[in-house]
Amino acid sequence: MQRSLKAVALGVGLFVGLAGVANADNDKGKDKDKDKGDSELRSDFALFDGTNPANLDLSGKTGAICGVSNKQQTALVPGKSFTYNVAVTNDGSGGLECKVIYTDLDFIRVKIPLGASFSFSQAAGSNAVDAAVRLDCAQNVSGSMSAQGPNGLFCVSCDANDAFCDAIIKTP
């Protein structure tokens, strides 16, 4: 009986001791990251609803934009990678389309059949041509755009002629 109690005590002692070492190592890593200024990943999201006419711009579109800005939020910061996620549904009366538009105005078209939805995740932000990503959708499309990345990460809904979105990525 005493032998098994000693074994249990030894096991618990080792576990507590090793947990303390692992915790100390994690704390050291956090201190190093704080010096870099990008100690933690951030996340943000934006919802959009093109089924509500009040949320549409003058051309009848809706959407969102995500990217990484500087501390003053006055400029995009290229070279800060982030992952963005898109989920949309077609609530309209026929097939509709969304465009994923990058800072350099290159884009990808995504067709959405009536009553269907889709989602995807993609990386961006590694250089100036993809420092921000805008989702530009036809009316009757609703959904969300979210992102995870470094400090300065943002996502904003682009509804009703949002000048902020147009200043970053102008849509035709």
C-alpha positions as CSV (number, residue, x, y, z in Angstrom):
1,M,0.0,0.0,0.0
2,Q,2.8,2.4,0.9
3,R,4.6,1.6,-2.3
4,S,1.6,2.5,-4.4
5,L,1.1,5.7,-2.5
6,K,4.7,6.7,-3.0
7,A,4.4,5.9,-6.8
8,V,1.2,8.1,-7.0
9,A,3.0,10.9,-5.1
10,L,6.0,10.6,-7.3
11,G,3.8,10.7,-10.5
12,V,1.9,13.7,-9.3
13,G,5.1,15.5,-8.4
14,L,6.6,14.8,-11.8
15,F,3.4,16.0,-13.5
16,V,3.3,19.3,-11.5
17,G,7.0,19.9,-12.0
18,L,6.9,19.3,-15.8
19,A,3.8,21.4,-16.1
20,G,5.7,24.3,-14.4
21,V,8.6,23.9,-16.9
22,A,6.2,23.9,-19.8
23,N,4.4,26.9,-18.5
24,A,7.7,28.8,-18.0
25,D,8.7,28.0,-21.6
26,N,5.4,29.3,-22.9
27,D,5.8,32.5,-20.9
28,K,9.3,33.0,-22.3
29,G,7.9,32.7,-25.8
30,K,5.3,35.3,-25.1
31,D,7.8,37.8,-23.8
32,K,9.9,37.4,-27.0
33,D,6.8,38.0,-29.1
34,K,5.9,41.2,-27.2
35,D,9.1,42.7,-28.3
36,K,8.1,42.2,-31.9
37,G,4.8,44.0,-31.6
38,D,2.8,41.1,-33.1
39,S,2.4,39.1,-30.0
40,E,-1.1,37.7,-30.6
41,L,-3.2,36.8,-33.5
42,R,-6.4,38.9,-33.9
43,S,-9.7,38.2,-35.5
44,D,-12.5,40.4,-36.8
45,F,-15.6,39.9,-38.9
46,A,-18.2,41.8,-40.9
47,L,-21.7,40.9,-41.8
48,F,-23.5,42.0,-44.9
49,D,-27.1,41.7,-46.1
50,G,-28.0,42.5,-49.7
51,T,-31.6,41.5,-49.1
52,N,-32.1,44.9,-47.4
53,P,-32.2,47.8,-49.9
54,A,-30.7,50.1,-47.3
55,N,-27.5,48.0,-47.3
56,L,-26.9,48.3,-51.1
57,D,-24.5,50.8,-52.7
58,L,-25.7,52.9,-55.8
59,S,-24.9,50.0,-58.1
60,G,-27.0,47.6,-56.1
61,K,-24.2,45.7,-54.5
62,T,-23.1,44.7,-51.0
63,G,-20.1,43.0,-49.3
64,A,-17.2,43.4,-47.0
65,I,-13.5,44.1,-46.9
66,C,-10.7,42.7,-44.7
67,G,-7.0,43.7,-44.4
68,V,-4.2,44.8,-42.1
69,S,-3.6,48.5,-41.4
70,N,-1.0,50.5,-39.5
71,K,-1.5,51.7,-35.9
72,Q,-3.0,55.0,-37.1
73,Q,-5.4,53.1,-39.4
74,T,-4.3,55.4,-42.2
75,A,-2.6,52.9,-44.6
76,L,-2.5,49.2,-45.5
77,V,0.5,47.2,-44.3
78,P,1.7,44.7,-47.0
79,G,3.7,41.7,-45.8
80,K,1.4,40.9,-42.9
81,S,-0.2,37.6,-43.8
82,F,-3.8,36.8,-42.7
83,T,-6.4,34.2,-43.4
84,Y,-9.9,35.3,-44.5
85,N,-13.1,33.3,-44.5
86,V,-16.2,34.0,-46.6
87,A,-19.7,32.5,-46.1
88,V,-22.5,33.7,-48.4
89,T,-26.0,32.6,-49.4
90,N,-28.2,33.5,-52.4
91,D,-31.5,34.7,-51.1
92,G,-32.6,36.1,-54.5
93,S,-34.7,34.9,-57.4
94,G,-32.0,33.5,-59.7
95,G,-28.3,32.8,-60.0
96,L,-26.1,35.6,-58.5
97,E,-22.4,36.4,-58.3
98,C,-19.8,37.6,-55.9
99,K,-16.3,38.9,-56.8
100,V,-13.3,38.5,-54.5
101,I,-11.2,41.6,-55.4
102,Y,-7.6,42.1,-54.3
103,T,-5.8,45.4,-53.7
104,D,-4.3,45.3,-57.3
105,L,-7.9,45.0,-58.6
106,D,-7.4,41.4,-59.8
107,F,-10.5,39.4,-58.9
108,I,-12.2,36.0,-58.8
109,R,-15.8,35.5,-59.8
110,V,-17.9,33.1,-57.7
111,K,-21.4,32.1,-59.1
112,I,-24.0,31.2,-56.5
113,P,-27.1,29.3,-57.7
114,L,-30.5,30.2,-56.3
115,G,-31.0,28.9,-52.8
116,A,-27.4,27.8,-52.5
117,S,-24.6,28.9,-50.3
118,F,-20.9,28.5,-50.2
119,S,-17.9,29.2,-48.0
120,F,-14.2,29.2,-48.4
121,S,-11.0,30.3,-46.6
122,Q,-7.9,31.8,-48.3
123,A,-4.6,33.4,-47.3
124,A,-3.7,37.0,-48.2
125,G,-1.6,39.9,-47.1
126,S,1.9,38.6,-48.1
127,N,2.5,41.6,-50.4
128,A,1.0,44.9,-51.7
129,V,-1.3,43.2,-54.3
130,D,-3.2,41.4,-51.6
131,A,-2.8,43.6,-48.5
132,A,-6.6,43.8,-48.4
133,V,-9.4,41.7,-49.9
134,R,-12.9,42.9,-50.8
135,L,-16.0,40.8,-51.3
136,D,-18.4,42.5,-53.8
137,C,-21.7,40.8,-54.1
138,A,-24.9,41.2,-56.1
139,Q,-28.1,42.2,-54.3
140,N,-30.0,39.4,-52.5
141,V,-26.8,37.9,-51.3
142,S,-26.1,37.9,-47.5
143,G,-23.3,36.5,-45.4
144,S,-20.1,37.2,-43.5
145,M,-16.4,37.8,-44.0
146,S,-14.0,37.2,-41.2
147,A,-10.2,37.1,-40.8
148,Q,-7.4,36.0,-38.5
149,G,-4.0,37.7,-38.5
150,P,-1.6,40.1,-36.8
151,N,-2.3,43.4,-35.0
152,G,-4.0,45.9,-37.2
153,L,-6.3,43.3,-38.8
154,F,-9.8,44.7,-39.7
155,C,-13.0,43.6,-41.4
156,V,-15.7,46.2,-42.4
157,S,-19.1,45.8,-44.0
158,C,-19.3,47.8,-47.3
159,D,-22.9,48.8,-47.4
160,A,-24.5,52.0,-48.7
161,N,-21.5,53.6,-50.4
162,D,-19.1,53.1,-47.6
163,A,-16.3,55.5,-48.4
164,F,-13.9,53.5,-46.2
165,C,-14.1,50.4,-48.5
166,D,-13.9,52.5,-51.7
167,A,-10.8,54.2,-50.4
168,I,-9.1,50.8,-50.0
169,I,-10.4,48.9,-53.0
170,K,-12.6,50.8,-55.5
171,T,-15.2,48.7,-57.3
172,P,-16.5,49.6,-60.7
